Amino acid sequence: MFNTATTAFLPKNLTGALLLAGVLSGCTMAPTYVRPEAPIAGSYPAAAEGKAQYDAVELGWREFFPDQRLQALIAAALENNRDLRTAALNIEGARAQYGVTAADALPNFSGNFSRTRSRTPADQLIPGEPAVNTAYQVGLNMTAFELDFFGRVRSLKDAALATYLATEEARQSAQISLISQVAQAYLTEQSYAEQQRLAQQTLDSRLDDYKLDKMRFEVGASSALDLRNSETLVQSARVSLATLARQRGQATNALVLLVGKPLGDLPAPQALSDEKIVSEIPAGLPSDLLNRRPDIRQAEQKLRSANANIGAARAAFFPTISLTARIGNASSSLGSLFATGSRSWSFVPQLTLPIFEGGRNRANLSLSEIRKNQAIANYEKTIQSAFKEVADALVARGTLDEQLAAQDAFLKAQEERVKLTDLRYKNGIASSTDRLNAQRDLLSAQQSLIQTRQLRLNNAIDLYRSLGGGLHENTLATKS
């Protein structure tokens, strides 16, 4: 905008043109944006059971993950993770690009001072003497300011703004994903750690049994087959221990990569059976996802950007009007540069009308419309994927508690089976093969229970993430 003091020094026709450009700057030829209908059902296939005190968006990640060791890992990842840092830099880049585009909507002024010396040959002068001329100029210039009558610049500005907002949504989506990845990598590492400790305990127990079986064999109380079966159990436990040690090491490396630095000193971990992660989160309605999930908002901003680009492509069919102007002083000597009568100005309006461009503008318009249709398809697919993630988490939540209870009962039955089999074996009723099978099944049941606990906790994390949780560190408000 120009104030009175500024426009007082400009030619009247230039002032009027700038004011008219300001009035018309709000015009655009972009189609009116209408949000597409969500291509999903009005309810989830499996309703959430029970109620929670907070929904996923309001529940801060520190409250959803009460384990202090996990809290420290998530906090470190939010500070050091390179993918999240790249997403933040992408925002800065998009913000800068928006600033560049937005600057095109305003006139650019520059001040200049110049001294020019020129010589004209004698044969081009009258009376035929060579001449050397000196000219001084000082002034204020405005270069090729486009009067945005048809909204081309405005549409490009709107597209750049939507791109910037989409980049911000992408960073929020990356944060949510990072938090869930760190939490699940932590659970994976803890699961392997517990299974490794279990395998070590099993190996120690089987070594003790092997020593007893070897003594029984040496005194003739048992057969060579019994001793070999006992040795098989020992070697099987060693294989399992080595495998779990490797898997735990790799899981730790994955966790370090997500956190972005060595783990260092951390609070002691909790057992998976002691975790108090919130799992009863109300899913709400599918339409809530449109405002909850940043990846859906990101897809919609990309759609808005594509819609605005259509306006810019349409405006290319119409004339482009630009203004170049200069106001200042000119003189042949520096001393008289600001003297009375040295005022100078120029005003150069330019109209460019596309006549023949080989179909370029029509192709650009078609390309813009195609990209908008692609953005609509991507937006709808993002909504459908979000709906599926929530629905899958709800379906799994309904069965995992039953699976965990059944797995726990199965383990207790296996423990009783091992006790009875050992007793029968010592009394000569059961064979060493029966004892071998019972102990193998017991270890498998123990490992399966740990894995089921991890699966249930992962499901709680999946539901929290798929509902848009993880943007806030703490709840915004305390509810009773």
Order of alpha helices (4+ residues) and beta strands (2+ residues): alpha-alpha-alpha-alpha-alpha-beta-beta-alpha-alpha-alpha-alpha-beta-beta-alpha-alpha
